[in-house]
């Protein structure tokens, strides 16, 4: 039963990450732990003027209480990565018995 729930969650998460998450053209995909409070990154005006777009990949360490402990950028343009980190530091995950590593991908499209 737990495996079926996990598979259903993965399928649902995959479907949700295909749909745009905001009018600004940013998409987010998250790890297994549920995000309960999400802040949409601000598209940097300099990046918009320079038509910089793409995906920022982040590894986020989340404490048992759901707060972000640390963020490591795994890829993406530095201007977009700064905006992504600023937003992700404000995210809150559901409580868990131990800290977790969450892989986040944020897509920036002008």
Biopython code that builds the backbone (N, CA, C, O; Angstrom):
import numpy as np
from Bio.PDB.StructureBuilder import StructureBuilder

atoms = [
    (1, "UNK", "N", (0.821, -1.190, 0.000)),
    (1, "UNK", "CA", (0.000, 0.000, 0.000)),
    (1, "UNK", "C", (0.871, 1.263, 0.000)),
    (1, "UNK", "O", (0.573, 2.220, -0.714)),
    (2, "UNK", "N", (1.951, 1.267, 0.803)),
    (2, "UNK", "CA", (2.842, 2.429, 0.851)),
    (2, "UNK", "C", (3.488, 2.653, -0.515)),
    (2, "UNK", "O", (3.660, 3.792, -0.950)),
    (3, "UNK", "N", (3.850, 1.541, -1.198)),
    (3, "UNK", "CA", (4.461, 1.673, -2.520)),
    (3, "UNK", "C", (3.492, 2.300, -3.516)),
    (3, "UNK", "O", (3.901, 3.113, -4.345)),
    (4, "UNK", "N", (2.221, 1.936, -3.446)),
    (4, "UNK", "CA", (1.223, 2.506, -4.350)),
    (4, "UNK", "C", (1.047, 3.996, -4.101)),
    (4, "UNK", "O", (0.914, 4.779, -5.041)),
    (5, "UNK", "N", (1.047, 4.380, -2.845)),
    (5, "UNK", "CA", (0.921, 5.800, -2.505)),
    (5, "UNK", "C", (2.145, 6.560, -3.007)),
    (5, "UNK", "O", (2.014, 7.647, -3.570)),
    (6, "UNK", "N", (3.325, 5.998, -2.808)),
    (6, "UNK", "CA", (4.554, 6.648, -3.268)),
    (6, "UNK", "C", (4.559, 6.791, -4.789)),
    (6, "UNK", "O", (4.943, 7.837, -5.312)),
    (7, "UNK", "N", (4.139, 5.754, -5.493)),
    (7, "UNK", "CA", (4.100, 5.808, -6.954)),
    (7, "UNK", "C", (3.085, 6.847, -7.417)),
    (7, "UNK", "O", (3.350, 7.603, -8.352)),
    (8, "UNK", "N", (1.921, 6.885, -6.763)),
    (8, "UNK", "CA", (0.903, 7.875, -7.115)),
    (8, "UNK", "C", (1.423, 9.287, -6.885)),
    (8, "UNK", "O", (1.169, 10.183, -7.690)),
    (9, "UNK", "N", (2.144, 9.488, -5.797)),
    (9, "UNK", "CA", (2.703, 10.810, -5.504)),
    (9, "UNK", "C", (3.725, 11.217, -6.560)),
    (9, "UNK", "O", (3.730, 12.368, -6.998)),
    (10, "UNK", "N", (4.584, 10.299, -6.973)),
    (10, "UNK", "CA", (5.601, 10.595, -7.987)),
    (10, "UNK", "C", (4.934, 10.949, -9.308)),
    (10, "UNK", "O", (5.353, 11.887, -9.985)),
    (11, "UNK", "N", (3.900, 10.204, -9.676)),
    (11, "UNK", "CA", (3.186, 10.495, -10.920)),
    (11, "UNK", "C", (2.526, 11.864, -10.842)),
    (11, "UNK", "O", (2.611, 12.654, -11.782)),
    (12, "UNK", "N", (1.867, 12.144, -9.720)),
    (12, "UNK", "CA", (1.217, 13.435, -9.541)),
    (12, "UNK", "C", (2.239, 14.579, -9.581)),
    (12, "UNK", "O", (2.003, 15.605, -10.219)),
    (13, "UNK", "N", (3.360, 14.396, -8.906)),
    (13, "UNK", "CA", (4.406, 15.425, -8.905)),
    (13, "UNK", "C", (4.945, 15.647, -10.316)),
    (13, "UNK", "O", (5.221, 16.784, -10.698)),
    (14, "UNK", "N", (5.098, 14.572, -11.092)),
    (14, "UNK", "CA", (5.580, 14.692, -12.466)),
    (14, "UNK", "C", (4.605, 15.475, -13.315)),
    (14, "UNK", "O", (5.014, 16.329, -14.102)),
    (15, "UNK", "N", (3.324, 15.197, -13.170)),
    (15, "UNK", "CA", (2.306, 15.905, -13.943)),
    (15, "UNK", "C", (2.272, 17.372, -13.558)),
    (15, "UNK", "O", (2.184, 18.241, -14.426)),
    (16, "UNK", "N", (2.342, 17.657, -12.269)),
    (16, "UNK", "CA", (2.282, 19.043, -11.809)),
    (16, "UNK", "C", (3.477, 19.856, -12.258)),
    (16, "UNK", "O", (3.340, 21.058, -12.487)),
    (17, "UNK", "N", (4.658, 19.241, -12.393)),
    (17, "UNK", "CA", (5.845, 19.995, -12.793)),
    (17, "UNK", "C", (5.824, 20.329, -14.271)),
    (17, "UNK", "O", (6.607, 21.167, -14.719)),
    (18, "UNK", "N", (4.942, 19.692, -15.047)),
    (18, "UNK", "CA", (4.847, 20.015, -16.463)),
    (18, "UNK", "C", (4.031, 21.272, -16.711)),
    (18, "UNK", "O", (4.170, 21.901, -17.760)),
    (19, "UNK", "N", (3.182, 21.646, -15.765)),
    (19, "UNK", "CA", (2.339, 22.826, -15.916)),
    (19, "UNK", "C", (3.075, 24.047, -15.393)),
    (19, "UNK", "O", (3.766, 23.955, -14.378)),
    (20, "UNK", "N", (2.946, 25.203, -16.067)),
    (20, "UNK", "CA", (3.601, 26.414, -15.567)),
    (20, "UNK", "C", (3.100, 26.754, -14.173)),
    (20, "UNK", "O", (1.916, 26.598, -13.872)),
    (21, "UNK", "N", (4.016, 27.224, -13.319)),
    (21, "UNK", "CA", (3.636, 27.521, -11.947)),
    (21, "UNK", "C", (3.307, 28.988, -11.724)),
    (21, "UNK", "O", (2.819, 29.358, -10.656)),
    (22, "UNK", "N", (3.570, 29.831, -12.724)),
    (22, "UNK", "CA", (3.224, 31.235, -12.549)),
    (22, "UNK", "C", (3.150, 31.929, -13.888)),
    (22, "UNK", "O", (3.564, 31.382, -14.911)),
    (23, "UNK", "N", (2.623, 33.131, -13.874)),
    (23, "UNK", "CA", (2.510, 33.913, -15.098)),
    (23, "UNK", "C", (3.875, 34.385, -15.574)),
    (23, "UNK", "O", (4.021, 34.773, -16.733)),
    (24, "UNK", "N", (4.863, 34.359, -14.712)),
    (24, "UNK", "CA", (6.206, 34.791, -15.085)),
    (24, "UNK", "C", (6.951, 33.730, -15.882)),
    (24, "UNK", "O", (8.049, 33.995, -16.372)),
    (25, "UNK", "N", (6.389, 32.552, -16.024)),
    (25, "UNK", "CA", (7.028, 31.511, -16.814)),
    (25, "UNK", "C", (7.994, 30.661, -16.038)),
    (25, "UNK", "O", (8.841, 30.008, -16.646)),
    (26, "UNK", "N", (7.913, 30.634, -14.731)),
    (26, "UNK", "CA", (8.796, 29.807, -13.939)),
    (26, "UNK", "C", (8.083, 28.529, -13.565)),
    (26, "UNK", "O", (6.894, 28.535, -13.245)),
    (27, "UNK", "N", (8.823, 27.424, -13.607)),
    (27, "UNK", "CA", (8.296, 26.138, -13.185)),
    (27, "UNK", "C", (9.188, 25.604, -12.084)),
    (27, "UNK", "O", (10.378, 25.915, -12.021)),
    (28, "UNK", "N", (8.602, 24.804, -11.223)),
    (28, "UNK", "CA", (9.380, 24.217, -10.139)),
    (28, "UNK", "C", (9.057, 22.743, -10.024)),
    (28, "UNK", "O", (7.905, 22.333, -10.172)),
    (29, "UNK", "N", (10.070, 21.958, -9.762)),
    (29, "UNK", "CA", (9.831, 20.563, -9.419)),
    (29, "UNK", "C", (10.574, 20.305, -8.118)),
    (29, "UNK", "O", (11.676, 20.812, -7.911)),
    (30, "UNK", "N", (9.986, 19.544, -7.278)),
    (30, "UNK", "CA", (10.551, 19.325, -5.956)),
    (30, "UNK", "C", (10.747, 17.848, -5.686)),
    (30, "UNK", "O", (10.283, 16.997, -6.444)),
    (31, "UNK", "N", (11.438, 17.555, -4.599)),
    (31, "UNK", "CA", (11.687, 16.182, -4.200)),
    (31, "UNK", "C", (10.443, 15.538, -3.614)),
    (31, "UNK", "O", (9.322, 15.975, -3.872)),
    (32, "UNK", "N", (10.652, 14.500, -2.829)),
    (32, "UNK", "CA", (9.559, 13.702, -2.290)),
    (32, "UNK", "C", (8.827, 14.395, -1.149)),
    (32, "UNK", "O", (7.610, 14.260, -1.029)),
    (33, "UNK", "N", (9.529, 15.117, -0.328)),
    (33, "UNK", "CA", (8.911, 15.787, 0.825)),
    (33, "UNK", "C", (8.018, 16.930, 0.354)),
    (33, "UNK", "O", (8.394, 17.680, -0.546)),
    (34, "UNK", "N", (6.851, 17.066, 0.951)),
    (34, "UNK", "CA", (5.870, 18.053, 0.502)),
    (34, "UNK", "C", (6.255, 19.467, 0.914)),
    (34, "UNK", "O", (6.597, 19.726, 2.068)),
    (35, "UNK", "N", (6.193, 20.373, -0.054)),
    (35, "UNK", "CA", (6.417, 21.792, 0.215)),
    (35, "UNK", "C", (5.086, 22.377, 0.670)),
    (35, "UNK", "O", (4.079, 22.255, -0.028)),
    (36, "UNK", "N", (5.080, 23.018, 1.847)),
    (36, "UNK", "CA", (3.844, 23.586, 2.371)),
    (36, "UNK", "C", (3.758, 25.098, 2.179)),
    (36, "UNK", "O", (2.666, 25.665, 2.236)),
    (37, "UNK", "N", (4.890, 25.757, 1.953)),
    (37, "UNK", "CA", (4.902, 27.195, 1.703)),
    (37, "UNK", "C", (5.961, 27.487, 0.656)),
    (37, "UNK", "O", (7.155, 27.327, 0.910)),
    (38, "UNK", "N", (5.527, 27.914, -0.516)),
    (38, "UNK", "CA", (6.424, 28.116, -1.645)),
    (38, "UNK", "C", (6.417, 29.580, -2.057)),
    (38, "UNK", "O", (5.352, 30.183, -2.191)),
    (39, "UNK", "N", (7.598, 30.154, -2.257)),
    (39, "UNK", "CA", (7.751, 31.526, -2.729)),
    (39, "UNK", "C", (8.259, 31.457, -4.169)),
    (39, "UNK", "O", (9.256, 30.795, -4.455)),
    (40, "UNK", "N", (7.560, 32.147, -5.070)),
    (40, "UNK", "CA", (7.955, 32.162, -6.476)),
    (40, "UNK", "C", (9.146, 33.103, -6.642)),
    (40, "UNK", "O", (9.101, 34.243, -6.179)),
    (41, "UNK", "N", (10.215, 32.635, -7.303)),
    (41, "UNK", "CA", (11.381, 33.500, -7.499)),
    (41, "UNK", "C", (11.055, 34.697, -8.388)),
    (41, "UNK", "O", (10.266, 34.590, -9.327)),
    (42, "UNK", "N", (11.659, 35.814, -8.086)),
    (42, "UNK", "CA", (11.514, 37.006, -8.917)),
    (42, "UNK", "C", (12.489, 36.892, -10.087)),
    (42, "UNK", "O", (13.686, 36.690, -9.885)),
    (43, "UNK", "N", (11.982, 37.019, -11.290)),
    (43, "UNK", "CA", (12.838, 36.978, -12.480)),
    (43, "UNK", "C", (13.686, 38.248, -12.479)),
    (43, "UNK", "O", (13.133, 39.346, -12.543)),
    (44, "UNK", "N", (15.007, 38.130, -12.408)),
    (44, "UNK", "CA", (15.856, 39.327, -12.354)),
    (44, "UNK", "C", (15.672, 40.190, -13.606)),
    (44, "UNK", "O", (15.691, 39.675, -14.724)),
    (45, "UNK", "N", (15.494, 41.495, -13.420)),
    (45, "UNK", "CA", (15.261, 42.383, -14.556)),
    (45, "UNK", "C", (16.452, 42.377, -15.521)),
    (45, "UNK", "O", (16.270, 42.471, -16.734)),
    (46, "UNK", "N", (17.655, 42.269, -14.986)),
    (46, "UNK", "CA", (18.839, 42.210, -15.846)),
    (46, "UNK", "C", (18.790, 40.954, -16.718)),
    (46, "UNK", "O", (19.092, 41.013, -17.910)),
    (47, "UNK", "N", (18.418, 39.839, -16.135)),
    (47, "UNK", "CA", (18.318, 38.589, -16.895)),
    (47, "UNK", "C", (17.227, 38.696, -17.958)),
    (47, "UNK", "O", (17.390, 38.199, -19.072)),
    (48, "UNK", "N", (16.121, 39.341, -17.614)),
    (48, "UNK", "CA", (15.028, 39.522, -18.577)),
    (48, "UNK", "C", (15.485, 40.384, -19.752)),
    (48, "UNK", "O", (15.227, 40.048, -20.908)),
    (49, "UNK", "N", (16.170, 41.506, -19.456)),
    (49, "UNK", "CA", (16.658, 42.389, -20.518)),
    (49, "UNK", "C", (17.666, 41.677, -21.417)),
    (49, "UNK", "O", (17.712, 41.921, -22.623)),
    (50, "UNK", "N", (18.471, 40.797, -20.823)),
    (50, "UNK", "CA", (19.493, 40.077, -21.593)),
    (50, "UNK", "C", (18.946, 38.780, -22.197)),
    (50, "UNK", "O", (19.680, 38.024, -22.833)),
    (51, "UNK", "N", (17.651, 38.533, -21.992)),
    (51, "UNK", "CA", (16.983, 37.327, -22.490)),
    (51, "UNK", "C", (17.667, 36.052, -21.985)),
    (51, "UNK", "O", (17.804, 35.071, -22.717)),
    (52, "UNK", "N", (18.088, 36.090, -20.731)),
    (52, "UNK", "CA", (18.693, 34.910, -20.099)),
    (52, "UNK", "C", (17.568, 34.056, -19.555)),
    (52, "UNK", "O", (16.716, 34.535, -18.807)),
    (53, "UNK", "N", (17.570, 32.799, -19.931)),
    (53, "UNK", "CA", (16.560, 31.866, -19.460)),
    (53, "UNK", "C", (17.198, 30.514, -19.226)),
    (53, "UNK", "O", (18.348, 30.291, -19.605)),
    (54, "UNK", "N", (16.467, 29.621, -18.612)),
    (54, "UNK", "CA", (16.987, 28.282, -18.400)),
    (54, "UNK", "C", (16.544, 27.688, -17.083)),
    (54, "UNK", "O", (15.657, 28.206, -16.404)),
    (55, "UNK", "N", (17.181, 26.594, -16.744)),
    (55, "UNK", "CA", (16.844, 25.832, -15.551)),
    (55, "UNK", "C", (17.939, 26.009, -14.511)),
    (55, "UNK", "O", (19.128, 25.977, -14.828)),
    (56, "UNK", "N", (17.520, 26.195, -13.266)),
    (56, "UNK", "CA", (18.445, 26.224, -12.129)),
    (56, "UNK", "C", (18.171, 24.969, -11.312)),
    (56, "UNK", "O", (17.041, 24.729, -10.888)),
    (57, "UNK", "N", (19.215, 24.169, -11.095)),
    (57, "UNK", "CA", (19.096, 22.952, -10.295)),
    (57, "UNK", "C", (19.747, 23.197, -8.935)),
    (57, "UNK", "O", (20.863, 23.706, -8.841)),
    (58, "UNK", "N", (19.018, 22.820, -7.886)),
    (58, "UNK", "CA", (19.480, 23.068, -6.525)),
    (58, "UNK", "C", (19.332, 21.811, -5.683)),
    (58, "UNK", "O", (18.383, 21.044, -5.847)),
    (59, "UNK", "N", (20.282, 21.613, -4.779)),
    (59, "UNK", "CA", (20.169, 20.571, -3.761)),
    (59, "UNK", "C", (19.926, 21.302, -2.447)),
    (59, "UNK", "O", (20.761, 22.084, -1.992)),
    (60, "UNK", "N", (18.771, 21.038, -1.845)),
    (60, "UNK", "CA", (18.363, 21.760, -0.643)),
    (60, "UNK", "C", (18.361, 20.798, 0.539)),
    (60, "UNK", "O", (17.748, 19.732, 0.477)),
    (61, "UNK", "N", (19.039, 21.171, 1.603)),
    (61, "UNK", "CA", (19.013, 20.407, 2.849)),
    (61, "UNK", "C", (17.923, 21.006, 3.723)),
    (61, "UNK", "O", (17.953, 22.190, 4.060)),
    (62, "UNK", "N", (16.945, 20.154, 4.087)),
    (62, "UNK", "CA", (15.788, 20.611, 4.848)),
    (62, "UNK", "C", (15.814, 19.965, 6.235)),
    (62, "UNK", "O", (15.932, 18.746, 6.362)),
    (63, "UNK", "N", (15.703, 20.792, 7.259)),
    (63, "UNK", "CA", (15.706, 20.329, 8.649)),
    (63, "UNK", "C", (14.417, 19.567, 8.956)),
    (63, "UNK", "O", (13.439, 19.683, 8.218)),
    (64, "UNK", "N", (14.410, 18.793, 10.033)),
    (64, "UNK", "CA", (13.197, 18.062, 10.409)),
    (64, "UNK", "C", (11.962, 18.963, 10.575)),
    (64, "UNK", "O", (10.837, 18.521, 10.338)),
    (65, "UNK", "N", (12.169, 20.219, 10.980)),
    (65, "UNK", "CA", (11.027, 21.127, 11.172)),
    (65, "UNK", "C", (10.536, 21.746, 9.860)),
    (65, "UNK", "O", (9.558, 22.494, 9.860)),
    (66, "UNK", "N", (11.207, 21.440, 8.741)),
    (66, "UNK", "CA", (10.781, 21.924, 7.430)),
    (66, "UNK", "C", (11.501, 23.161, 6.942)),
    (66, "UNK", "O", (11.242, 23.618, 5.828)),
    (67, "UNK", "N", (12.403, 23.722, 7.743)),
    (67, "UNK", "CA", (13.146, 24.921, 7.348)),
    (67, "UNK", "C", (14.354, 24.538, 6.493)),
    (67, "UNK", "O", (14.924, 23.457, 6.641)),
    (68, "UNK", "N", (14.727, 25.445, 5.601)),
    (68, "UNK", "CA", (15.903, 25.233, 4.754)),
    (68, "UNK", "C", (17.155, 25.440, 5.590)),
    (68, "UNK", "O", (17.322, 26.469, 6.244)),
    (69, "UNK", "N", (18.034, 24.442, 5.557)),
    (69, "UNK", "CA", (19.297, 24.525, 6.278)),
    (69, "UNK", "C", (20.410, 25.031, 5.367)),
    (69, "UNK", "O", (21.190, 25.901, 5.752)),
    (70, "UNK", "N", (20.478, 24.479, 4.152)),
    (70, "UNK", "CA", (21.488, 24.929, 3.199)),
    (70, "UNK", "C", (21.016, 24.649, 1.779)),
    (70, "UNK", "O", (20.148, 23.809, 1.542)),
    (71, "UNK", "N", (21.619, 25.386, 0.836)),
    (71, "UNK", "CA", (21.302, 25.226, -0.580)),
    (71, "UNK", "C", (22.612, 25.135, -1.342)),
    (71, "UNK", "O", (23.528, 25.926, -1.117)),
    (72, "UNK", "N", (22.696, 24.172, -2.243)),
    (72, "UNK", "CA", (23.850, 24.049, -3.124)),
    (72, "UNK", "C", (23.348, 24.105, -4.564)),
    (72, "UNK", "O", (22.494, 23.314, -4.964)),
    (73, "UNK", "N", (23.886, 25.045, -5.337)),
    (73, "UNK", "CA", (23.501, 25.178, -6.740)),
    (73, "UNK", "C", (24.213, 24.092, -7.537)),
    (73, "UNK", "O", (25.433, 23.950, -7.459)),
    (74, "UNK", "N", (23.444, 23.335, -8.297)),
    (74, "UNK", "CA", (23.980, 22.245, -9.114)),
    (74, "UNK", "C", (24.058, 22.591, -10.589)),
    (74, "UNK", "O", (24.637, 21.845, -11.378)),
    (75, "UNK", "N", (23.472, 23.732, -10.965)),
    (75, "UNK", "CA", (23.531, 24.140, -12.365)),
    (75, "UNK", "C", (22.611, 25.305, -12.622)),
    (75, "UNK", "O", (21.631, 25.515, -11.906)),
    (76, "UNK", "N", (22.937, 26.066, -13.658)),
    (76, "UNK", "CA", (22.118, 27.196, -14.045)),
    (76, "UNK", "C", (22.918, 28.480, -14.092)),
    (76, "UNK", "O", (24.000, 28.574, -13.513)),
    (77, "UNK", "N", (22.379, 29.469, -14.787)),
    (77, "UNK", "CA", (23.031, 30.770, -14.908)),
    (77, "UNK", "C", (23.108, 31.433, -13.536)),
    (77, "UNK", "O", (22.141, 31.389, -12.776)),
    (78, "UNK", "N", (24.251, 32.049, -13.210)),
    (78, "UNK", "CA", (24.423, 32.670, -11.884)),
    (78, "UNK", "C", (23.362, 33.717, -11.528)),
    (78, "UNK", "O", (22.943, 33.789, -10.373)),
    (79, "UNK", "N", (22.922, 34.525, -12.490)),
    (79, "UNK", "CA", (21.871, 35.514, -12.194)),
    (79, "UNK", "C", (20.576, 34.827, -11.779)),
    (79, "UNK", "O", (19.901, 35.267, -10.848)),
    (80, "UNK", "N", (20.237, 33.749, -12.472)),
    (80, "UNK", "CA", (19.016, 33.017, -12.154)),
    (80, "UNK", "C", (19.185, 32.221, -10.864)),
    (80, "UNK", "O", (18.239, 32.073, -10.091)),
    (81, "UNK", "N", (20.398, 31.707, -10.635)),
    (81, "UNK", "CA", (20.666, 30.925, -9.419)),
    (81, "UNK", "C", (20.510, 31.788, -8.171)),
    (81, "UNK", "O", (19.989, 31.317, -7.160)),
    (82, "UNK", "N", (20.949, 33.033, -8.225)),
    (82, "UNK", "CA", (20.788, 33.937, -7.076)),
    (82, "UNK", "C", (19.312, 34.151, -6.756)),
    (82, "UNK", "O", (18.911, 34.113, -5.593)),
    (83, "UNK", "N", (18.507, 34.377, -7.792)),
    (83, "UNK", "CA", (17.070, 34.581, -7.590)),
    (83, "UNK", "C", (16.415, 33.312, -7.039)),
    (83, "UNK", "O", (15.545, 33.379, -6.171)),
    (84, "UNK", "N", (16.840, 32.171, -7.549)),
    (84, "UNK", "CA", (16.289, 30.898, -7.085)),
    (84, "UNK", "C", (16.624, 30.667, -5.612)),
    (84, "UNK", "O", (15.756, 30.275, -4.833)),
    (85, "UNK", "N", (17.876, 30.907, -5.229)),
    (85, "UNK", "CA", (18.284, 30.701, -3.835)),
    (85, "UNK", "C", (17.530, 31.630, -2.886)),
    (85, "UNK", "O", (17.121, 31.213, -1.802)),
    (86, "UNK", "N", (17.348, 32.874, -3.285)),
    (86, "UNK", "CA", (16.621, 33.827, -2.446)),
    (86, "UNK", "C", (15.209, 33.326, -2.165)),
    (86, "UNK", "O", (14.728, 33.416, -1.035)),
    (87, "UNK", "N", (14.552, 32.802, -3.184)),
    (87, "UNK", "CA", (13.185, 32.295, -3.007)),
    (87, "UNK", "C", (13.171, 31.006, -2.196)),
    (87, "UNK", "O", (12.359, 30.862, -1.282)),
    (88, "UNK", "N", (14.058, 30.069, -2.516)),
    (88, "UNK", "CA", (14.059, 28.750, -1.861)),
    (88, "UNK", "C", (14.353, 28.888, -0.365)),
    (88, "UNK", "O", (13.828, 28.112, 0.433)),
    (89, "UNK", "N", (15.172, 29.849, 0.025)),
    (89, "UNK", "CA", (15.442, 30.062, 1.464)),
    (89, "UNK", "C", (14.158, 30.367, 2.230)),
    (89, "UNK", "O", (14.112, 30.185, 3.446)),
    (90, "UNK", "N", (13.119, 30.825, 1.542)),
    (90, "UNK", "CA", (11.854, 31.160, 2.194)),
    (90, "UNK", "C", (10.843, 30.007, 2.144)),
    (90, "UNK", "O", (9.782, 30.091, 2.763)),
    (91, "UNK", "N", (11.165, 28.931, 1.410)),
    (91, "UNK", "CA", (10.255, 27.786, 1.324)),
    (91, "UNK", "C", (10.192, 27.063, 2.662)),
    (91, "UNK", "O", (11.125, 27.120, 3.463)),
    (92, "UNK", "N", (9.083, 26.389, 2.884)),
    (92, "UNK", "CA", (8.885, 25.592, 4.098)),
    (92, "UNK", "C", (8.330, 24.234, 3.679)),
    (92, "UNK", "O", (7.383, 24.154, 2.896)),
    (93, "UNK", "N", (8.929, 23.170, 4.206)),
    (93, "UNK", "CA", (8.490, 21.812, 3.922)),
    (93, "UNK", "C", (7.714, 21.254, 5.114)),
    (93, "UNK", "O", (7.793, 21.773, 6.227)),
    (94, "UNK", "N", (6.972, 20.197, 4.855)),
    (94, "UNK", "CA", (6.245, 19.504, 5.925)),
    (94, "UNK", "C", (7.260, 18.907, 6.901)),
    (94, "UNK", "O", (8.354, 18.519, 6.491)),
    (95, "UNK", "N", (6.914, 18.831, 8.172)),
    (95, "UNK", "CA", (7.824, 18.213, 9.147)),
    (95, "UNK", "C", (8.105, 16.754, 8.788)),
    (95, "UNK", "O", (7.286, 16.077, 8.165)),
    (96, "UNK", "N", (9.279, 16.293, 9.196)),
    (96, "UNK", "CA", (9.694, 14.905, 8.954)),
    (96, "UNK", "C", (10.532, 14.450, 10.142)),
    (96, "UNK", "O", (11.016, 15.283, 10.908)),
    (97, "UNK", "N", (10.711, 13.142, 10.306)),
    (97, "UNK", "CA", (11.482, 12.646, 11.445)),
    (97, "UNK", "C", (12.983, 12.947, 11.362)),
    (97, "UNK", "O", (13.686, 12.871, 12.370)),
    (98, "UNK", "N", (13.477, 13.287, 10.163)),
    (98, "UNK", "CA", (14.910, 13.570, 10.010)),
    (98, "UNK", "C", (15.111, 14.574, 8.881)),
    (98, "UNK", "O", (14.180, 14.847, 8.123)),
    (99, "UNK", "N", (16.310, 15.122, 8.762)),
    (99, "UNK", "CA", (16.565, 16.068, 7.678)),
    (99, "UNK", "C", (16.596, 15.315, 6.347)),
    (99, "UNK", "O", (16.901, 14.123, 6.299)),
    (100, "UNK", "N", (16.278, 16.025, 5.283)),
    (100, "UNK", "CA", (16.249, 15.417, 3.957)),
    (100, "UNK", "C", (16.945, 16.314, 2.951)),
    (100, "UNK", "O", (17.058, 17.524, 3.146)),
    (101, "UNK", "N", (17.407, 15.702, 1.874)),
    (101, "UNK", "CA", (17.949, 16.436, 0.730)),
    (101, "UNK", "C", (16.854, 16.464, -0.321)),
    (101, "UNK", "O", (16.333, 15.421, -0.718)),
    (102, "UNK", "N", (16.513, 17.653, -0.766)),
    (102, "UNK", "CA", (15.489, 17.817, -1.797)),
    (102, "UNK", "C", (16.146, 18.404, -3.033)),
    (102, "UNK", "O", (16.899, 19.374, -2.946)),
    (103, "UNK", "N", (15.861, 17.818, -4.173)),
    (103, "UNK", "CA", (16.361, 18.316, -5.437)),
    (103, "UNK", "C", (15.279, 19.170, -6.063)),
    (103, "UNK", "O", (14.155, 18.711, -6.266)),
    (104, "UNK", "N", (15.618, 20.417, -6.369)),
    (104, "UNK", "CA", (14.670, 21.375, -6.922)),
    (104, "UNK", "C", (15.185, 21.837, -8.275)),
    (104, "UNK", "O", (16.375, 22.109, -8.440)),
    (105, "UNK", "N", (14.281, 21.924, -9.238)),
    (105, "UNK", "CA", (14.591, 22.529, -10.537)),
    (105, "UNK", "C", (13.609, 23.652, -10.761)),
    (105, "UNK", "O", (12.397, 23.448, -10.705)),
    (106, "UNK", "N", (14.127, 24.835, -11.015)),
    (106, "UNK", "CA", (13.292, 25.992, -11.316)),
    (106, "UNK", "C", (13.602, 26.434, -12.741)),
    (106, "UNK", "O", (14.760, 26.650, -13.097)),
    (107, "UNK", "N", (12.558, 26.565, -13.549)),
    (107, "UNK", "CA", (12.708, 26.977, -14.940)),
    (107, "UNK", "C", (12.325, 28.449, -15.061)),
    (107, "UNK", "O", (11.242, 28.854, -14.641)),
    (108, "UNK", "N", (13.211, 29.233, -15.631)),
    (108, "UNK", "CA", (12.993, 30.657, -15.858)),
    (108, "UNK", "C", (12.816, 30.897, -17.354)),
    (108, "UNK", "O", (13.719, 30.624, -18.146)),
    (109, "UNK", "N", (11.647, 31.410, -17.735)),
    (109, "UNK", "CA", (11.368, 31.792, -19.108)),
    (109, "UNK", "C", (10.836, 33.216, -19.104)),
    (109, "UNK", "O", (9.930, 33.538, -18.335)),
    (110, "UNK", "N", (11.402, 34.091, -19.975)),
    (110, "UNK", "CA", (10.940, 35.495, -19.962)),
    (110, "UNK", "C", (9.507, 35.631, -20.441)),
    (110, "UNK", "O", (8.974, 36.740, -20.488)),
]
sb = StructureBuilder()
sb.init_structure("model")
sb.init_model(0)
sb.init_chain("A")
sb.init_seg("    ")
for serial, (resi, resn, name, xyz) in enumerate(atoms, 1):
    if name == "N":
        sb.init_residue(resn, " ", resi, " ")
    sb.init_atom(name, np.array(xyz, "f"), 0.0, 1.0, " ", f" {name:<3s}", serial, name[0])
structure = sb.get_structure()
